[in-house]
Amino acid sequence: MFGKKKKGVEPRDTAVALGAAEDARKRWHAMYLSPHGLRLPAAIAGELARLTTLDMRVSISGGAKGELLETAIGPFLGRLRRELEQGMAEGGMVFKPYYDGKKLYVDAVKGDSFVPISWDAGGVVKEALFYQELKKEDAWYTRVERHVMENGGCRIENSVFKSRVSGERGTPANLDEVEEWADMAESLFIENVDRPLFGLFRTPSINPADPSSPLGASVFAGAEGLIADADRLYKNLLWEFESGKRRLYVDITAFDRDGRGEPKLPDTELFRTIDVNDSGFFSEWSPQLRNEAIQSGLNTVLQRVEFGCGLAYGTISQPSYVEKTAEEVRASKQRSYCFVCDLQAQLKTALEELIAAMDVLAQVYGLASGEEYRCAFEFDDGLVADRQREYEEKVRLVELGAMQPWELRAWYLGEDPETAKEALAQ
């Protein structure tokens, strides 16, 4: 099962693998973390991560192995929404299992620590690099874990580099120089594996920077320019309030002086002095604000952002500013519903890949037998589906005799069939 240990292999130059796609990822990452403006990238990624994982349930059955896998993945699912938010912002992330000698764990690998090198026409990654950096005393150590699908299995190679500067490769080092990595093999080969030993989550949108990339695009990639426009309008709105503050202009002789001869103003924000040699001079300045016009324009841009990011109208905008027909509102909800369903499908695939990889590790390390396991996924779409429309359709089916009244009641109230039938029979 395991290959012969050998000296760490230095990773190949990844410049070709990164390219424009990596530049785009860095830009999306910076937008997501930016504390300025409306922080729309973080709001969009957070909302879509919430909708995607809303009441999500994952169950794994199949004897001792099923119990082992379900127990191992539980803590990861508990923090999945938080981890997934950054993956939404960057276009994808990797769910990677590992064994620490006692238990199976799952690590959420962000874009800056994962580099796909090669992949097939279906987007399945055939070779990839994972990066992990640790600081020990005054040195930085970087471990490069290389996964290669070859000869009907997966080869994993570990290389270590030491540098005085974070982020730089530096010079080759040994695994045993870092306590946390001392027990790792420099190379091992796992047989009878036809897929990578990790789950790759990618958004359903094609990466505009590199359409051939196995990673998707940020969930707000389709509205980058509009997000910048919204921030500018928001800045203008704040400036309108700041510049339109009420002011009282009073002659300088109306105030007492302090020890330095300066006028003592009761409120430095409200009062302004002016030298007109008239102690009774008083003038109020209270301009008319243009906030309504600016807010209306801002809201229009926010609605365009929602359209570009697959969100329903009113998610980040205020529907009251711009009239929308019932059909437009319904269409926007349906668009959001479809996009979230696409995200859930991608997440389900990534989790299935993750669980399969965990199964391989469980067999490699003798944690469970070779018995089969089964996965079941459940996503609650109650807050994103058009429930009113579905209700109306079911009522119509009851009126046509194609659906029983108790079926409608059971669906609407969440009752079991017997309870619904008994309630209607009374």
N, C-alpha and C positions, 0 to 999 in steps of 0.2 A: 504493500500500500504506500509506504513512504519511500521517497527517493533518497539517494545517497547525499549526505551533507557535502556541500562544497563552498568555496569562497564566495562571499556576497557578490552579486552581479550589479555593476553600476548601471542605473537606468539610462535608457537612450534619451537623446535630446527630444524634448516634448514640444519644441517650438511649432512644429507642423501641426501637432495634435491640438494645440491651443488656438492660435491664430485669432481670427475675428470673433469666433464664438466666445473665447475667453475674455476678450475686450468687452463684449456685450455683457457678459456675466458680471464683470467688475463694475460696469456702469449701473446695472440693475441693483447690485449689492449696495453701492453707494447711495442710490436713490432710496432704497429701502431703509437704510440706517440714518439718512439725513434728518436732523432735528428741526429743520427750517420749514417755513410755510405751513401748509395744511397737512403735511405728512400723509398725502394720499397713497403713495406706494405701500406704506405699512398698513394703512387702513384697508386697502383693497386685498392685499395678500392675507391679512388677518381674517377678513370676512369670508373669503373663499375657503380658507383652511377650516373655518368654523362650519360653514355649510357642508363642506365635503365630509367632515368627520362627525356630523351631527348624529348623536345617538348610534354611532357605528358599533356593531358587535361582531366579534370574530370568535368562533368556537372551533376547536380542534378535537376530534374524537378518534379513537382507535387504540384502546388498551393503554399500556404503560407508556408507549411512545407518544400517543396523542396527549396524554396527561403531562408528560415531560415538556413537549413543545408548547402547549397552552400555558403552562406555568412560566416557561422561559420568556415567552413573548408578552406576557401580561404587563410587566412594568413599562415596556416600550410603548405599548398601546396607550398606557395611561398618560404618557407625555407626547404622544404622536401629534396632536393638534399644534402644540407649541413648536415642535421640530419642523412640521410640515409648512408652517408659515414662511420660513426662510426658503424652503424648497420652492414654494409658489413664486416667491419673489425672484429667484435665480433661474427658474425654468426646470429645475429637477434636483434630485439628491439621491443618495444611495443608502439603503438599509443593509448593513453588513453585520452578520453574526460573528461571534468569537467565543472561544473557550478559555477561561482563565485558570484551568486546572481543577476547578471545583464545579462551576456552573456555566451554562450558556447565557450569553448576553447579546444585546443588539445595540449597535452603534449607528447613529444617524450621521452620515458623512456628507459634509457640505461641499459646495462646488470648488472651493479653494484647496480641498484635500483629495480630490478625485479627478483623474485625467483619463478619459477613454482614448486608447491608442488606435484600436481597429475594431470594426464591427461588420456584420454581414448585412445583406439587403433588407432584412427584417428588423434591423436596429439592435440585434442581440450583440452585446459587447464581447469580443473575442480576446481582447488584451486590454488591460487597464493598470494604472498606477494609483496607489493610495499613499498619502503622505501623513506622517505624524511627527510633530516637533516637541521636544522636551528640553528644558534648561537644567543643566547640572553645574552647580557652582558658577564659573564664569564662561562656560561653553554651551553652545546650542547643538543638540543632536537631532538629526532628521532621519527617521526610518522610512525607507521607500519599499512598499510591499507591491510586488508585481504579480499579477494574475494573468496567466496565459492558457488558453484552451488549446490543447494539442494532444495528438495520439490517443484520442478517446477519453481524455481526462483533463484535469486542471493542475497546472504547475504553479506553485506559489514560491516566490523567491524574496528574501529579505536582504536589503542592503542598508548600511548605516553611514552617515556622513557627519563630520564634526566641523563646526565653524564658530568664530567669535561673534558673528553677526546673525541675528534672526532672519530667516528667509533665504539665506545663502546656502548652497550645497556644501561648500568647504571640501575637506579632505576625507578619504575613506576611513572608516573606523570599524570596530568590532561590536557585535551585538552584546557581548558580555561587559562592555564598558558602561552600559546602562542597566541598572538592576531590574527595571521593569521588562526589559527585553532579553535578559540573560538566558531564559529557558526556551526561547524561540529557535526553531530550525532555520538555517540559512536557505534551505531549499527542501521542498517536499512535493511529491506527486500523488494526487488522489485519482484513482482509476474509476472508470465507468461513470463519468460525470459529463453530461452533454450541455450543461448550462453554467453560467458563471455562479460563483458561490456568494452571491449578494442579490438584493432586489433593487432594481433601478426604477425610481419614480420619475416620470417626465410629464410635463404638462402636455395637453393634446395639441397645442399650437406649434407650428413649424418654426424653428429658430431662424429669424430673418437674417441674422449675421452669417449663418452657415446652414443652409437647408439640409445638408447631408449629415449634420451632427446628430448623434443619437439622443442628445438632450433637447428638450423643448425650449420654448421662449417664456420669459416672465409673464405672469398673468396681466401685468400692466404694460407689456411691450407695445401693444396696439394703441396706447394713449400717452406715450412719452411727451410728445409736443404739447398735447392738451393739458397734461399735468403741469408743465411749465407755465402755460397760459393761465391756469387756475391760480397758481401761486402768485403770478404777477397781479392778477385782479384782486386777490386777497390782500396783497401788500398795498395796492391802491386804496382798498376799502379801509384798512387800518390808518393809512395816511390821511384819508378824508376825515376820519374821526379826530385824529391827532391835530391836523391843521385847522379843523373847524371848532376847536374848543372855545368856549365863551371867554372873552377878555374884557377887563375894565381898564380903560386908559384914564389915568388921573394925573393932574399936574404934580410935579415933583415936590412943590412947596407944601402940599397937603399932608406930607408925612414927616414924622420926627426923624432925626438922624441918629445913627449909632456913633460909637467912638471913632470910627474911621470916616465919618462924614457921609456915610451911605444912608439912603432912605430906608426906614423900617417898614417893610411890607407885611401886612397881616397874612397874605397868601401869595407866595411867589409864582404860583401857577395861574392864579386868577388876575392879579393886578399887574399892570404895566405903567411905567412912569413916562411922562412926556413933559418937556419944558416949554410951557406957554406963558409963564409968568402970571398965572391966574389960579389962585388957590381953590377957587370954586369950580374949576374945570373938571368935568366928568363926562366920559363918553363910553357907551357900551358897544362892543363888537361881537355880534352873534350871527355868523353867516348861515345861510341855508345849506344844509348838507345834501349831497347827491347820492346818499347811501342806497336809496331804493333802486336807482338806475344801475349802480355798480353791482348790487346784490343780484339783480335780475340777470345781468350779463354773466356774472360768476356762476349763477345757477344753470344757465344755458350751457356753459362750458362743462360744468360738472355732469350734466346729463349726457353730453357727448363722451365724457370719460366713462360713464357707466356703460354706454353703448359699446365703446371700444374694448371694455374689459369683461363683457358678458354679465354685467350686473343689471338687475331690474331698476327701473326708474324709482327714485326715492330712497335708494340704498345709501347714497352719500349726498344727494341733492334734495331740495325741498319741492315736492310736486305742486305745491300751491302757487308757485311763481309762474309756471307755464302750464296752460291748459293742455291736457292730454285726453284723447277720446278713450272710451272703455276698451276699444280694440287695441289701441296703442299700448295701454297699460298691460292688457292681457298678453300681447305679443312680447313685451319686454320681460314679463315674468316667465313666459315660456322659454325665451332665449336664455335667461339665467338658469332655469331648470335644466335645460339641455346641456349647458356648459358644465354645471355642477355634476350632472350624470356622467359626462365625459371624464371629469377629474376623478370621480369615484371609480370609474372603470380602470383608469390608469393606476390608481392607488391599490385597487384589488389585485391587479396583475403584479405590482411590485411586492405586495405582501405575500402573494402565492410564491413568488420567486424566493423571497426571504425565508419562508417556512421550509421550502424545498432545500435551501442551503443549510438551514438549521438541522434538517433531517440528515443531511450528509455528514455534518460535523458530529451529530449524535452517534452515528454508526462508526465514524473514524475513531472517536475516543471511547467507544464502548459504553455509551450512556444509555442506549436502548437497543432492543432487538430489531430485526428487519421487518417487523409487522407493518401493515399498511395503516395509513392515517387518512382522515378526511377533514376537509376544511369547509366551513359554512360562513358566509359573509352576509350581514344585514345592514342596510343603510336606510335611515329614516329620512324620507323626503317630505315630511309633513309641512315644514316651513317653507319649502321652495316649490312644491307642487301647487297647481291651481286647484285648490280643494273646492272652491265654489263651483267652478265649471264641472268638476267631476261629480259633485253632488247633483247638479242640474241634469247631467247625463243619466245618472242612475235613477232619478225621479222619472225621467222620460221612459226609461226601460220598464219601470214598474207600471206606468200608465199603459204601456203597450203590451203588458203581460209577459215580457221577456225576462223579468226579474221579480222575485217574490218580495213582498214588503218586509218580511223578517230579514232577508238578506241585506236590504238597505239599512234597516235599524242596526243590525249587527256590525255593519261596516262603519256607520256614523258614530255609534256609541261605544264601539270596541267590545261588544258583548259576544259571547259564544252563541252558536246557533240555537241551542236549547233555551237559553235565557231569553233571547229575542223572540222566539216563537211563543213562549209562555206569556211574555209581556203583552204581545198583540192579541193573545187569546182571551185576555181578561176583559 
